[in-house]
């Protein structure tokens, strides 16, 4: 954010001692094995968030008294009234404008545990900053001004915290000094805002009346609030429960990249990423979703240090597998006993902040962990105004500052958690170009079948009639399941030759097999069809041919001679049957996304057929 161009009001000036990053919290000593709780503070503008956090830090002696005195003296020299918020406001722009415009982190300790307080902004225009702050916290302090009462952002923040899945909330009714500590007004706000939160599915853990400026009922009990028998703010914070350690949750490691170094003969593939939850140790069997590829951990690497035997949540991991697999960025590593869900149709609840409405049919970027892909909005089952809670069913668009349930069709499947102990693997953001304009939680994931892809992509004028019996019933007659063996590679590498030999071997082994060379698809196309201009049509025709064969429980060996190497992933995503993708290339450095096997030319044909036969028999 940039400061206003209007004349600057009188400020404390750019004293480095007032910048949060430079403020020496001399009384805080971080201990690695102590319990840590992250809490976000939210509320309408000027309801006193920064003042409350500043007072809390002073009264717990987190900030050295000498530092507080230095700020008081500076205020006196500049003719300003001392504010506890001055201890927190870290950005030049917010000091100039008198508002908090970014999420600022503050720290304090008690005998029980350490706290991180995320001071999030209260202005409507800056809610996007609050999303980034609140999404990393386990509890919330939501402030109300006892004098002003419930405001637009008070409602929006309550709904937003519900959206983010924050279950623990302390509602702090501040500025009781402005209403002479009136118990009736406090109870009135409890009834009004409590009813609103109930509609959002939230039951506050505590309600606490305070005067942050005067320190009444923040850390110490107040004689002015003698009628209050509940906890002080600090007592309420101490009663909050910390979420179970991510080390105790199921293993989740989004793959960031795969490195390979050839120096001095070292050709190890190293899968790297940050472990979001769980632990990983040498010898573990791991699976990568959504591809389903699996292997065992051979070694864990650390540069310039001894190799560890185990790594856990919050650590960066470099993993060497026993098998040489191609693992693309965005895959999720996990153990077999507790896999994530995966699919290509995503149902989610989002909070939209875009300057332009999100519309059905619109294409947006989506980020989940390390996965980055495009998605199309195929339906908006409902929208809700975050301030009024007014809902609309089957909307055509989502306006700014609305909450909506959306259904998205992804360009390829992703893995995620719908619930469980790792919130990072169920939260996603939406982008329009390079702008982050929305975010939310995944409510469901479904596979994208060939029929549903047709319904969305290219059969809007036709109704597909499936086989009367599914492939699961055919297995009672035939001794195997259906599978698509897709052979990809550049022209002239021998795809058709390999496909013919493999089909013959499968038939000899007693498997019901059909060879579908994509040249056959071109032969059925109109004479004026151009490969360059009608690739979509050819790809569609190939899929239409595949469907009845796979539904009948047949193993289909297909090539990509016509539709092109780049379209193989489209076929893999469209087919729900067992799949095996083979890349044929003499270049041992050639790589193809989602390729399961690489064949290095026709010289290895017979050996490759034998290897492929074993792989195919395993999956059918």
LOGU-874689 format. One record per residue (C-alpha): residue in one letter; residue number from 1; y, z, x. Coordinates in Angstrom, 2 decimals, decimal comma, always signed. Each point is the difference from the previous one (the first is absolute). Example, Ala and Ser with C-alpha at 12.3 -4.5 7.8 and 13.67 -1.06 7.14 Angstrom:
<rs>
 res   n       v       w       u
   A   1   -4,50   +7,80  +12,30
   S   2   +3,44   -0,66   +1,37
</rs>
This chain:
<rs>
 res   n       v       w       u
   X   1   +0,00   +0,00   +0,00
   X   2   +3,55   -0,59   +1,08
   X   3   +3,00   +2,16   -0,68
   X   4   +2,60   -0,92   -2,57
   X   5   +3,00   -2,00   +1,21
   X   6   +2,35   +2,37   -1,84
   X   7   +1,99   +2,55   +2,04
   X   8   -2,30   +2,60   +1,49
   X   9   +0,25   +3,50   -1,40
   X  10   +0,44   +2,93   +2,33
   X  11   -3,35   +0,75   +1,61
   X  12   -1,58   +2,21   +2,58
   X  13   +0,09   -2,90   +2,42
   X  14   -2,76   -1,38   +2,17
   X  15   -0,87   +3,31   +1,62
   X  16   -3,50   -0,46   +1,43
   X  17   -0,90   +3,58   -0,90
   X  18   +0,18   -0,97   -3,67
   X  19   -2,47   -2,86   +0,23
   X  20   -3,44   +1,11   -1,15
   X  21   -1,78   -1,72   +2,87
   X  22   +2,19   +1,84   +2,49
   X  23   +0,10   +3,35   -1,79
   X  24   -1,99   +2,41   +2,20
   X  25   -2,27   +1,92   -2,38
   X  26   -0,59   +2,57   +2,70
   X  27   -1,91   +2,40   -2,23
   X  28   -2,69   -2,57   -0,91
   X  29   -3,10   -0,12   +2,16
   X  30   -2,49   -2,59   -1,22
   X  31   -3,58   +1,20   +0,29
   X  32   -2,58   -2,74   -0,29
   X  33   -2,68   +1,99   -1,84
   X  34   +2,31   +1,60   -2,60
   X  35   -0,06   -1,10   -3,61
   X  36   +2,68   -2,58   -0,85
   X  37   +1,41   -0,79   -3,45
   X  38   +2,33   -2,92   -0,68
   X  39   +2,39   +0,39   -2,93
   X  40   +2,51   -2,52   -1,36
   X  41   +3,27   +1,15   -1,58
   X  42   +1,33   -2,23   -2,79
   X  43   +2,61   +0,21   -2,71
   X  44   +3,11   -1,55   -1,47
   X  45   +3,02   -0,57   +2,24
   X  46   +1,91   +3,17   +0,90
   X  47   -2,57   +2,34   -1,52
   X  48   -0,22   +1,73   +3,38
   X  49   -3,06   -1,24   +1,89
   X  50   +1,50   +0,04   +3,48
   X  51   +1,73   +3,31   -0,65
   X  52   -3,25   +1,57   -1,18
   X  53   -1,96   -1,20   +3,03
   X  54   +2,77   +1,07   +2,36
   X  55   +0,13   +3,46   -1,56
   X  56   -3,78   +0,30   +0,14
   X  57   +0,00   -0,82   +3,71
   X  58   +2,82   +2,45   +0,75
   X  59   -1,52   +2,90   -1,95
   X  60   -3,39   -0,50   +1,69
   X  61   +1,85   -0,07   +3,35
   X  62   -1,39   -3,44   +0,74
   X  63   +3,44   -1,03   +1,23
   X  64   +1,37   +2,26   +2,71
   X  65   +2,87   +2,18   -1,33
   X  66   +2,17   -1,13   +2,91
   X  67   -0,33   -3,60   -1,13
   X  68   +1,00   +0,92   -3,56
   X  69   +3,01   +1,85   +1,34
   X  70   +1,01   -3,02   +2,09
   X  71   +0,01   -2,18   -3,12
   X  72   +2,02   +2,60   -1,91
   X  73   +2,63   +0,09   +2,75
   X  74   +0,18   -3,81   +0,12
   X  75   +0,56   -0,10   -3,77
   X  76   +2,76   +2,60   +0,32
   X  77   +1,77   -1,99   +2,71
   X  78   -0,12   -3,12   -2,15
   X  79   +1,14   +1,79   -3,13
   X  80   -3,27   -0,56   -1,88
   X  81   -2,05   +2,43   -2,05
   X  82   -3,33   +0,64   +1,68
   X  83   -2,98   -1,57   -1,81
   X  84   -3,66   +0,64   +0,81
   X  85   -0,62   -3,68   -0,59
   X  86   +1,99   -0,73   +3,19
   X  87   -2,96   +1,37   +1,96
   X  88   -2,22   -2,78   -1,34
   X  89   +2,10   -3,10   -0,58
   X  90   -1,11   -2,10   +2,91
   X  91   +1,48   -3,43   -0,57
   X  92   +3,56   -1,06   +0,81
   X  93   +0,29   -1,85   -3,29
   X  94   -1,03   +2,96   -2,11
   X  95   +2,49   +2,27   +1,76
   X  96   +2,71   -2,55   -0,72
   X  97   -0,97   -0,53   -3,63
   X  98   -1,12   +3,54   -0,75
   X  99   -3,44   -1,02   -1,22
   X 100   -3,49   -0,05   +1,46
   X 101   -1,18   -3,61   +0,31
   X 102   -3,25   +0,28   +1,93
   X 103   -3,04   +2,24   +0,06
   X 104   +0,69   +2,74   +2,55
   X 105   -2,73   +2,31   +1,24
   X 106   +0,52   +3,70   +0,54
   X 107   -2,38   +2,62   +1,32
   X 108   -0,48   +3,71   -0,50
   X 109   -2,76   +2,57   +0,46
   X 110   -1,34   +3,10   -1,66
   X 111   -2,76   +2,30   +1,12
   X 112   -2,39   -1,96   -2,22
   X 113   +0,71   -3,61   +1,06
   X 114   +2,40   -2,71   +1,13
   X 115   +2,06   -2,08   -2,44
   X 116   +1,51   -3,46   +0,15
   X 117   +2,70   -0,51   -2,63
   X 118   +0,87   -3,62   -0,79
   X 119   +3,56   -0,03   -1,33
   X 120   -0,05   -3,14   -2,17
   X 121   +3,07   -1,67   -1,51
   X 122   +1,08   +0,56   -3,57
   X 123   +2,01   -3,16   -0,76
   X 124   -1,56   -2,75   -2,13
   X 125   +0,92   -2,62   +2,60
   X 126   -1,91   +1,88   +2,70
   X 127   -3,25   +0,75   -1,86
   X 128   -1,83   -2,50   +2,22
   X 129   +0,63   +2,37   +2,93
   X 130   -1,43   +2,86   -2,02
   X 131   -3,21   -1,96   -0,63
   X 132   -0,67   -0,16   +3,72
   X 133   +0,73   +3,70   +0,34
   X 134   -1,95   +1,29   -2,98
   X 135   -3,10   -2,07   +0,66
   X 136   -0,83   +2,12   +3,06
   X 137   +0,24   +3,41   -1,64
   X 138   -2,37   +2,36   -1,82
   X 139   +2,46   +1,90   -2,21
   X 140   +3,51   -0,33   -1,35
   X 141   +3,12   +2,08   -0,58
   X 142   +1,90   -1,53   -2,92
   X 143   +3,52   +1,32   -0,48
   X 144   +1,98   +0,33   -3,22
   X 145   +3,65   +1,01   -0,20
   X 146   +0,20   +2,87   -2,47
   X 147   +3,51   -1,08   -1,01
   X 148   -0,53   -3,79   -0,29
   X 149   -3,55   +0,23   -1,34
   X 150   -2,60   -2,80   -0,09
   X 151   +1,37   -3,32   +1,27
   X 152   -1,30   -3,57   +0,20
   X 153   -1,40   +0,42   +3,49
   X 154   -1,56   +3,32   -0,96
   X 155   -2,22   -1,90   -2,45
   X 156   -0,56   -2,92   +2,36
   X 157   -1,04   +2,24   +2,87
   X 158   -2,43   +1,92   -2,19
   X 159   -1,69   -3,23   -1,08
   X 160   +0,07   -1,32   +3,53
   X 161   -1,71   +3,09   +1,41
   X 162   -2,67   -0,43   -2,65
   X 163   -0,38   -3,63   +1,06
   X 164   -0,42   +1,04   +3,62
   X 165   -2,74   +2,43   -0,96
   X 166   +1,79   +3,16   +1,16
   X 167   -1,68   +2,76   -2,01
   X 168   +1,88   +3,10   +1,17
   X 169   +3,62   +0,38   -1,04
   X 170   +2,49   +2,85   +0,15
   X 171   +2,94   -0,55   -2,35
   X 172   +3,04   +1,74   +1,51
   X 173   +2,88   +0,66   -2,41
   X 174   +2,95   +0,21   +2,38
   X 175   +3,63   +1,06   -0,32
   X 176   -0,70   +2,96   -2,27
   X 177   +3,25   +1,45   +1,36
   X 178   +1,93   -2,65   -1,99
   X 179   -1,38   +1,34   -3,29
   X 180   +0,21   +3,67   +0,94
   X 181   -3,79   +0,17   +0,52
   X 182   -0,62   -0,52   -3,72
   X 183   -3,69   +0,53   -0,86
   X 184   +0,32   -1,90   -3,29
   X 185   +1,24   -3,16   +1,70
   X 186   -2,86   +0,18   +2,52
   X 187   -2,60   +0,30   -2,77
   X 188   +1,65   -2,86   -1,92
   X 189   -0,38   -2,30   +3,01
   X 190   -3,61   +1,12   +0,41
   X 191   -0,77   -1,07   -3,56
   X 192   +1,89   -3,31   +0,17
   X 193   -1,19   -1,22   +3,39
   X 194   -3,44   +1,54   -0,39
   X 195   -0,57   -2,12   -3,13
   X 196   +1,02   -3,12   +1,93
   X 197   -2,32   +0,79   +2,91
   X 198   -2,87   +0,60   -2,44
   X 199   +0,41   -3,61   -1,21
   X 200   -0,34   -1,06   +3,65
   X 201   -3,21   +1,99   +0,35
   X 202   +1,60   +2,68   +2,23
   X 203   -0,20   +3,76   -0,37
   X 204   +2,34   +1,64   +2,53
   X 205   -1,64   +2,51   +2,29
   X 206   +3,10   +2,20   -0,13
   X 207   +3,49   +0,16   -1,49
   X 208   +2,52   +1,83   +2,22
   X 209   +3,66   +0,85   -0,76
   X 210   +2,24   +0,07   +3,12
   X 211   +3,51   -0,27   +1,34
   X 212   -0,53   -1,93   +3,23
   X 213   +3,60   +0,35   +1,16
   X 214   -0,10   +3,80   -0,23
   X 215   -3,65   +0,39   +0,96
   X 216   -0,95   +1,66   -3,30
   X 217   -3,81   +0,00   -0,53
   X 218   -0,58   -2,55   +2,79
   X 219   -1,69   +2,22   +2,59
   X 220   +1,07   +3,42   -1,24
   X 221   +0,08   +1,40   -3,52
   X 222   +3,38   +0,18   -1,70
   X 223   +1,53   +2,88   -1,92
   X 224   +1,90   -2,60   -2,03
   X 225   -3,33   -1,33   -1,25
   X 226   -1,45   +3,37   -0,95
   X 227   -1,47   -1,57   -3,18
   X 228   -2,18   -2,35   +2,09
   X 229   -3,49   +1,40   +0,62
   X 230   -1,43   -3,16   +1,56
   X 231   -0,13   -0,99   +3,67
   X 232   +2,81   -0,81   +2,39
   X 233   +0,10   -3,57   +1,21
   X 234   -1,72   +0,94   +3,26
   X 235   -2,74   +1,87   -1,87
   X 236   -0,53   -3,04   -2,23
   X 237   -0,34   -2,23   +3,08
   X 238   -2,47   +2,40   +1,59
   X 239   -2,19   -0,15   -3,12
   X 240   -0,39   -3,79   +0,15
   X 241   -3,41   -1,23   +1,02
   X 242   -0,40   -2,44   +2,82
   X 243   -2,20   -3,01   -0,62
   X 244   -3,40   +0,09   +1,73
   X 245   +0,21   -1,16   +3,58
   X 246   -0,30   -3,74   +0,44
   X 247   -2,56   +0,78   +2,70
   X 248   -2,29   +1,21   -2,78
   X 249   +0,42   -3,15   -2,11
   X 250   -2,05   -3,20   +0,18
   X 251   +0,56   -2,32   +2,94
   X 252   +2,73   -2,57   -0,58
   X 253   +1,34   -2,14   +2,84
   X 254   +2,00   -3,14   -0,86
   X 255   -0,57   -2,56   +2,75
   X 256   +3,20   -0,85   +1,82
   X 257   -1,40   -2,57   +2,43
   X 258   -2,92   -0,96   +2,24
   X 259   +0,60   -0,25   +3,74
   X 260   -2,16   -1,69   +2,58
   X 261   +0,55   +0,18   +3,76
   X 262   -1,82   -2,28   +2,39
   X 263   +1,21   +1,61   +3,23
   X 264   -2,83   +0,68   +2,49
   X 265   -2,64   -1,18   -2,41
   X 266   +0,89   +2,47   -2,77
   X 267   -0,40   -1,90   -3,26
   X 268   -0,09   +2,97   -2,39
   X 269   +1,57   -0,43   -3,40
   X 270   +2,10   +3,05   -0,81
   X 271   +0,85   +0,69   -3,63
   X 272   +3,22   +2,00   -0,15
   X 273   +1,71   +1,92   -2,77
   X 274   +1,30   +3,38   -1,11
   X 275   -2,45   +2,26   -1,78
   X 276   +1,54   +0,99   -3,34
   X 277   -2,72   +2,50   -0,87
   X 278   -3,37   +1,32   +1,15
   X 279   -1,56   -0,05   +3,45
   X 280   -1,79   -2,64   +2,04
   X 281   -2,42   +0,60   +2,84
   X 282   -2,15   -2,01   +2,37
   X 283   -3,25   -1,08   -1,66
   X 284   +1,40   -0,05   -3,57
   X 285   -1,04   -2,89   -2,22
   X 286   +3,15   -1,55   -1,43
   X 287   +0,75   -2,62   -2,63
   X 288   +3,08   -2,18   -0,31
   X 289   +1,23   -0,72   -3,51
   X 290   +0,47   -2,26   -1,83
   X 291   -2,06   -2,29   +2,26
   X 292   -3,00   +2,38   +0,07
   X 293   -0,62   -0,54   +3,70
   X 294   -1,69   +2,94   +1,69
   X 295   -0,83   +1,26   +3,46
   X 296   -0,18   +3,19   +2,06
   X 297   +2,61   +1,55   +2,23
   X 298   -1,05   -0,67   +3,57
   X 299   +3,01   +1,54   +1,76
   X 300   +3,41   +1,45   -0,74
   X 301   +2,60   -1,07   +2,54
   X 302   +3,20   +1,65   +1,19
   X 303   +2,22   -1,65   +2,58
   X 304   +0,61   +2,01   +3,16
   X 305   -2,11   +2,92   -1,23
   X 306   -3,67   +0,95   -0,39
   X 307   -1,68   -1,67   -2,99
   X 308   -0,30   +2,46   -2,93
   X 309   -3,15   +0,60   -2,02
   X 310   +1,88   +0,57   -3,26
   X 311   +3,41   -0,84   -1,51
   X 312   +1,50   +1,20   -3,26
   X 313   +2,70   -0,41   -2,62
   X 314   +3,44   -0,69   +1,42
   X 315   -1,34   -1,39   +3,27
   X 316   +0,06   -3,57   +1,25
   X 317   -3,52   -1,28   +0,63
   X 318   -1,33   -2,75   +2,25
   X 319   -3,57   -0,75   -1,07
   X 320   -2,63   -2,09   +1,80
   X 321   -2,83   -1,03   -2,33
   X 322   -3,62   -0,68   +0,92
   X 323   +0,20   -3,42   -1,71
   X 324   +2,48   -2,78   +0,67
   X 325   +1,78   -0,39   -3,32
   X 326   +3,21   -1,69   -1,01
   X 327   +2,01   +2,63   -1,90
   X 328   +3,36   -1,22   -1,33
   X 329   +3,09   +2,17   -0,32
   X 330   +0,09   +1,84   -3,30
   X 331   -3,72   +0,78   -0,23
   X 332   -0,82   +3,68   -0,55
   X 333   -2,57   +1,83   +2,14
   X 334   -2,03   +2,68   -1,77
   X 335   -3,39   +1,69   -0,09
   X 336   -2,72   -1,24   -2,33
   X 337   -0,29   +3,20   -2,05
   X 338   +3,51   -0,16   -1,53
   X 339   +1,37   -3,55   -0,11
   X 340   +3,37   -1,01   -1,44
   X 341   +0,26   -2,36   -2,91
   X 342   +0,85   -3,62   +0,57
   X 343   +1,06   -2,92   -2,11
   X 344   +2,51   -2,77   -0,53
   X 345   +1,49   +0,94   -3,37
   X 346   +2,19   +3,08   +0,48
   X 347   +1,29   +2,20   -2,79
   X 348   +2,81   +2,26   +1,13
   X 349   +2,91   +2,11   -1,18
   X 350   +3,23   -0,88   +1,80
   X 351   +3,62   +1,08   +0,19
   X 352   +2,15   -3,14   +0,27
   X 353   +3,24   +0,05   +2,00
   X 354   +0,63   -3,72   +0,38
   X 355   +3,34   -1,63   -0,68
   X 356   -1,90   -2,69   -1,93
   X 357   -2,62   +0,82   -2,66
   X 358   -3,69   -0,17   +0,88
   X 359   -1,45   -2,71   -2,25
   X 360   -3,40   -1,16   -1,21
   X 361   -0,96   -2,99   +2,14
   X 362   +2,15   +1,16   +2,91
   X 363   -1,47   +0,09   +3,49
   X 364   +0,79   +3,02   +2,20
   X 365   -1,10   +1,51   +3,27
   X 366   -2,27   +3,05   -0,11
   X 367   -0,66   +2,55   +2,74
   X 368   -2,74   +2,59   -0,08
   X 369   -0,68   +1,71   +3,30
   X 370   -0,27   -2,83   +2,52
   X 371   -0,88   -2,61   -2,64
   X 372   +2,79   -2,48   -0,67
   X 373   -0,52   -2,73   -2,57
   X 374   +1,54   -1,76   -2,95
   X 375   -0,63   +0,76   -3,65
   X 376   +0,80   -1,58   -3,34
   X 377   +1,04   +2,07   -3,01
   X 378   -2,44   -1,00   -2,76
   X 379   +0,91   +2,65   -2,59
   X 380   +2,38   +2,91   -0,67
   X 381   -1,84   +2,18   -2,56
   X 382   +2,89   +2,48   -0,31
   X 383   +3,43   +0,96   +1,31
   X 384   +1,80   +3,34   -0,22
   X 385   +3,65   +0,81   +0,58
   X 386   -0,03   +2,86   +2,50
   X 387   +3,04   +1,69   -1,54
   X 388   -0,80   -0,23   -3,73
   X 389   -3,81   -0,43   +0,14
   X 390   +0,38   -2,82   -2,52
   X 391   -3,10   -2,21   +0,29
   X 392   -0,69   -3,64   -0,71
   X 393   -3,47   -1,57   -0,23
   X 394   -0,96   -3,41   +1,37
   X 395   +3,30   -0,67   +1,73
   X 396   +0,90   -3,26   +1,75
   X 397   +2,01   +1,66   +2,76
   X 398   +0,83   +3,34   +1,64
   X 399   +3,69   +0,79   +0,33
   X 400   +1,63   +2,03   +2,77
   X 401   -0,80   +3,75   -0,12
   X 402   -2,89   -0,49   -2,42
   X 403   -3,53   +1,30   +0,38
   X 404   -2,73   -2,44   -0,98
   X 405   -3,71   -0,51   -0,10
   X 406   -0,73   -3,39   +1,56
   X 407   -3,02   -2,17   +0,66
   X 408   +0,11   -2,00   +3,22
   X 409   -2,25   -2,80   +1,25
   X 410   -0,28   +0,23   +3,78
   X 411   -0,52   -2,92   +2,34
   X 412   -3,10   +1,74   +1,37
   X 413   -1,90   +3,25   -0,69
   X 414   +1,19   +3,33   +1,39
   X 415   -1,58   +3,44   +0,34
   X 416   +1,74   +3,10   -1,40
   X 417   -0,60   +3,40   -1,57
   X 418   +0,75   +0,59   -3,65
   X 419   -0,18   +3,74   +0,50
   X 420   -1,23   +2,39   +2,67
   X 421   +1,34   +1,83   +2,99
   X 422   +1,96   -2,77   +1,72
   X 423   +3,21   -0,99   -1,82
   X 424   +0,91   -2,59   +2,66
   X 425   -2,85   -2,24   -1,14
   X 426   +1,13   -0,18   -3,63
   X 427   +3,77   -0,47   +0,39
   X 428   +1,49   -3,47   +0,41
   X 429   +3,39   -1,67   +0,14
   X 430   +1,25   -3,33   -1,34
   X 431   +2,39   -2,32   +1,81
   X 432   +2,11   -2,92   -1,10
   X 433   +0,54   -1,94   +3,20
   X 434   +0,83   +2,65   +2,59
   X 435   +1,38   +2,52   -2,50
   X 436   -2,08   +3,00   -1,05
   X 437   +0,68   +0,14   -3,72
   X 438   -2,77   +2,07   -1,52
   X 439   -2,89   +2,33   +0,65
   X 440   -2,67   +1,91   -1,79
   X 441   -3,62   +1,05   -0,31
   X 442   -3,17   -1,96   -0,64
   X 443   -1,64   +0,83   -3,32
   X 444   -2,90   -2,43   +0,24
   X 445   -1,56   -2,89   +1,96
   X 446   -2,23   -2,72   -1,40
   X 447   -1,91   -2,84   +1,59
   X 448   +1,36   -3,49   -0,63
   X 449   -2,95   -2,02   -1,29
   X 450   -0,13   -3,74   +0,02
   X 451   +0,46   -0,03   -3,76
   X 452   +3,12   +2,17   +0,16
   X 453   +1,42   -2,10   +2,84
   X 454   -0,49   -3,08   -2,14
   X 455   +1,66   +1,66   -2,94
   X 456   +3,01   +0,82   +2,17
   X 457   +0,17   -3,03   +2,27
   X 458   -1,28   -3,21   -1,44
   X 459   -1,94   +0,15   -3,26
   X 460   +2,71   +1,06   -2,40
   X 461   -0,93   -2,93   -2,29
   X 462   -3,78   +0,54   +0,11
   X 463   -2,39   +2,80   -0,85
   X 464   -2,79   +0,62   +2,50
   X 465   -3,43   +0,51   -1,59
   X 466   -2,23   +2,11   +2,31
   X 467   -3,77   -0,21   +0,30
   X 468   -1,78   +1,86   -2,82
   X 469   -1,85   +2,11   +2,60
   X 470   +1,58   +1,51   +3,09
   X 471   -1,33   -0,20   +3,54
   X 472   -1,27   +3,59   -0,28
   X 473   -2,42   -1,22   -2,69
   X 474   -1,07   -3,01   +2,04
   X 475   -1,20   +2,32   +2,77
   X 476   -2,89   +0,89   -2,33
   X 477   -1,19   -3,60   +0,43
   X 478   +1,31   -0,93   +3,43
   X 479   -0,55   +2,29   +3,00
   X 480   +3,61   +0,06   +1,20
   X 481   +3,66   +0,28   -1,01
   X 482   +2,60   -2,74   +0,14
   X 483   +2,15   -0,52   +3,09
   X 484   +2,68   -2,35   +1,32
   X 485   -0,43   -1,06   +3,62
   X 486   +3,29   -1,64   +0,94
   X 487   +0,04   -2,02   +3,23
   X 488   +3,49   -0,58   +1,41
   X 489   +1,34   -1,71   +3,08
   X 490   +2,09   -2,86   +1,31
   X 491   -1,06   -3,60   -0,67
   X 492   -2,82   -1,34   +2,16
   X 493   -1,52   +3,37   +0,91
   X 494   -3,25   -0,48   -1,93
   X 495   +0,55   +1,91   -3,22
   X 496   -2,07   -2,41   -2,10
   X 497   -2,83   -0,07   +2,58
   X 498   -0,19   +3,77   +0,07
   X 499   +0,16   +0,17   -3,80
   X 500   -2,93   -2,43   -0,36
   X 501   -2,20   +1,82   +2,51
   X 502   +0,83   +3,37   -1,54
   X 503   -0,70   -1,23   -3,55
   X 504   -3,37   -1,37   +1,06
   X 505   -0,92   +3,28   +1,69
   X 506   +0,98   +1,99   -3,07
   X 507   -2,07   -2,21   -2,29
   X 508   -3,00   +0,29   +2,31
   X 509   +0,42   +3,78   -0,16
   X 510   -0,31   -0,17   -3,80
   X 511   +3,67   +0,55   -0,88
   X 512   +1,50   -2,08   -2,81
   X 513   +2,65   -1,89   +1,96
   X 514   +2,56   -2,72   -0,70
   X 515   +1,97   -1,87   +2,68
   X 516   +3,54   -0,66   -1,23
   X 517   +1,89   -2,07   +2,53
   X 518   +3,62   -0,21   -1,03
   X 519   -0,07   -3,77   +0,58
   X 520   -2,03   -0,05   -3,21
   X 521   +3,00   +1,51   -1,76
   X 522   +2,22   -2,82   +1,26
   X 523   -2,53   -2,55   -1,21
   X 524   +0,39   +1,33   -3,54
   X 525   +3,80   -0,07   +0,15
   X 526   +2,08   -2,94   -1,30
   X 527   +0,36   -2,89   +2,46
   X 528   +3,74   +0,55   +0,39
   X 529   -0,44   +3,67   +0,99
   X 530   +1,65   +0,73   +3,35
   X 531   -1,39   +2,82   +2,12
   X 532   +3,47   +0,85   +1,24
   X 533   +1,62   +0,11   -3,43
   X 534   -2,91   +1,28   -2,13
   X 535   -1,53   +2,79   +2,08
   X 536   +0,57   +2,43   -2,89
   X 537   -1,88   -2,35   -2,33
   X 538   -2,89   -0,40   +2,45
   X 539   -0,20   +3,73   +0,57
   X 540   -0,08   +0,54   -3,75
   X 541   -2,77   -2,57   -0,44
   X 542   -2,09   +1,68   +2,70
   X 543   +0,36   +3,38   -1,71
   X 544   -0,98   -1,49   -3,36
   X 545   -3,14   -1,37   +1,59
   X 546   -0,86   +3,29   +1,71
   X 547   +0,21   +2,23   -3,06
   X 548   -3,06   -1,12   -2,03
   X 549   -2,14   -0,13   +3,17
   X 550   +0,88   +3,54   +1,01
   X 551   -0,41   +1,30   -3,54
   X 552   -3,50   -1,48   +0,04
   X 553   -0,94   +2,13   +3,01
   X 554   -0,04   -2,84   +2,53
   X 555   +0,92   +0,09   +3,70
   X 556   +2,73   -2,60   +0,53
   X 557   +0,67   -1,37   +3,49
   X 558   +3,47   -1,59   -0,10
   X 559   +2,32   -1,57   +2,55
   X 560   +3,78   -0,33   +0,16
   X 561   +0,10   -3,60   +1,16
   X 562   +2,51   -1,08   -2,62
   X 563   +2,00   +2,98   -1,13
   X 564   +0,89   +1,11   +3,51
   X 565   -0,68   +2,91   +2,28
   X 566   +2,90   +2,05   -1,32
   X 567   -1,40   +0,01   -3,55
   X 568   -3,23   +1,83   +0,81
   X 569   +1,56   +3,39   -0,78
   X 570   +0,99   -1,25   -3,46
   X 571   -3,66   -0,73   -0,76
   X 572   -1,14   +3,36   +1,36
   X 573   +2,52   +1,83   -2,20
   X 574   -0,94   -2,00   -3,09
   X 575   -3,75   +0,60   +0,16
   X 576   -1,46   +3,39   -0,85
   X 577   -3,52   -0,84   +1,24
   X 578   -1,35   +0,93   +3,44
   X 579   +1,88   -1,97   +2,68
   X 580   -0,44   -0,97   +3,64
   X 581   +2,67   -2,00   +1,81
   X 582   -1,04   -1,95   +3,11
   X 583   +2,52   -1,47   +2,45
   X 584   -1,33   -2,84   +2,15
   X 585   +2,11   -0,63   +3,10
   X 586   -0,72   -0,59   +3,70
   X 587   +3,07   +2,08   +0,84
   X 588   -1,21   +3,54   +0,63
   X 589   +3,56   +1,27   -0,49
   X 590   +0,31   -1,61   -3,43
   X 591   +0,55   +2,44   -2,82
   X 592   -0,11   -0,35   -3,77
   X 593   +1,13   +2,70   -2,39
   X 594   -3,01   +1,47   -1,87
   X 595   -2,56   -1,99   +2,03
   X 596   -3,27   +1,93   +0,24
   X 597   -1,79   -2,17   +2,57
   X 598   +1,12   -2,51   +2,63
   X 599   -2,20   -2,88   +1,16
   X 600   +1,03   -1,58   +3,29
   X 601   -0,88   -3,64   -0,72
   X 602   -3,07   -2,10   -0,67
   X 603   -1,67   +0,93   +3,29
   X 604   -0,81   +3,41   -1,54
   X 605   -1,07   -1,45   -3,35
   X 606   -3,64   +1,13   -0,14
   X 607   +0,78   +3,48   +1,27
   X 608   +2,89   +0,27   -2,48
   X 609   -2,19   -0,98   -2,95
   X 610   -2,48   +2,77   +0,87
   X 611   +2,78   +2,57   +0,30
   X 612   +1,61   -1,11   -3,26
   X 613   -3,33   +0,15   -1,81
   X 614   -0,34   +3,67   +0,91
   X 615   +3,54   +0,75   -1,17
   X 616   -0,48   -1,86   -3,29
   X 617   -3,32   +1,69   -0,76
   X 618   +1,73   +3,35   +0,47
   X 619   +2,67   -0,70   -2,62
   X 620   -2,12   -1,73   -2,67
</rs>
